[in-house]
Amino acid sequence: MVIMKDGDLKKEQSPCSFSGDNDDREGSESHRIDCERFVDIVEFLPDATFVIDKNSKVIAWNKAMETLTGVAKQDIMGQEFPAYGIALYKIPRPMLSDLILSSEYEKDDPGLYETVKRDEDAVYAEAFVPSAFAGRGAYLWGKASPLYDKTRNIIGVIESIRDITERKQKEDLYRRVANDLQIGLYVLAGGNIVFANQHIPRYSGYSMDELLGSKIISYVHPDDRELVRECAAGMLRGERSTPYEFRIIDKSGQVKWLMETVSPITHQGRPAVLGNTMDITELREVKQEVEKMKSLEASILSSVPHAVFGIEDCRIFFANQSMEAVLGWRLDELIGKSTRIFCRSDEEYEEIAREAYDKLRSDDR
């Protein structure tokens, strides 16, 4: 209410006034009340929020928006484009709300935001704004949605802005730590890769852009996919704790071996999977070479007519076929057994061991 010169009271026009004429007095009054309620709701929203009508005129500007921009409500209400952009960025530029009213802004300057996503009618974006909070700067997440009348005509746009600086700092810290690790790390949501450190592209040969959003199972060798599904599911249920090994096919078509563990986590408020993986291709190749050498050695020793056996940590790990012919011992009776099996008593075993040790020590000299 304001006081007129003659002393009468007169109602102020509601700050919420979507462009358009309404000759129906009853309908106009109802519209005014609805607008005032809408403005009250906007005022108490925790996120910085403002509303413009279809002519890009500011009709709502809440307290959080004042804190974010340093511009008071009374100084911005009724102002048109680009006043609200200047309020936040300190330079004339479009806001997300303007992208709702006209896509031409985005075409003219596709680098307005770090990321811009559209979901049905809404537009989302993130950006670092140096001028936010009186020059302190902040990473901001914004969402703009159109407002419709009863006939689905756009009558305005509401935009909410949230300070995500703390979240971004944690994400950046985690990314730096993840990249400094000597193992591959990735996060899955719905089976799709939503995060990967620098080792995953190196293992797979695919770029980060190619990996993000793709199905992790698509990189696994077809013959190992069922194994990976079973092992990962068992680990996520807490039924398995040991890492599992499997093959992948990299971008060049080369087969590589990985060793992996997975664990359940929460990512952006939703269930997700954290994968820890290591390229063990070289280790597998060395292991295969060692196995080949052992096989060759066993083949050679087996052909020797003399009884030959191998000892490691006082246990028999190899014995050739001549052991049975010469000494009467079958291979299954020897492999894995202590060399004590060849002696009649503990005393004899200790005496032979002492003589063997002295012999080895003298040979070393």
Buried (B, 14 or more C-beta within 10 A) or exposed (E): EEEEEEEEEEEEEBBBBBEEEEEEEEEEEEBBEEBEEBBEEBBEBEBBBBBBBBEBBBBBBBBBBBEBBBBEBEEBBEBEBBBBBBBBBBEEBBBBBBBBBEEEBBEEEEEBBEEBEEEEEBBBBBBEBEBBBEEEEBBBBBBBBBBEEEEEEBBBBBBBBBBBBEEBEEEEEBBEEBEEEEBBBBBBBEEBBBBBBBBBBEBBBBEEEEBBEBEBBEBBBEEBBEBBEEBBEBBBEEEBEEBBBBBBBBEEEEEBBBBBBBEEEEBEEEEBBBBBBBBBBEEBEEEEEEEEEEEEEBEEBEEEEEBBBBEEEEBBEBBBBBBBEEEEBEBEBBBEBEBBEBBEEEEEBEEBBEEEEEEEEEEEE
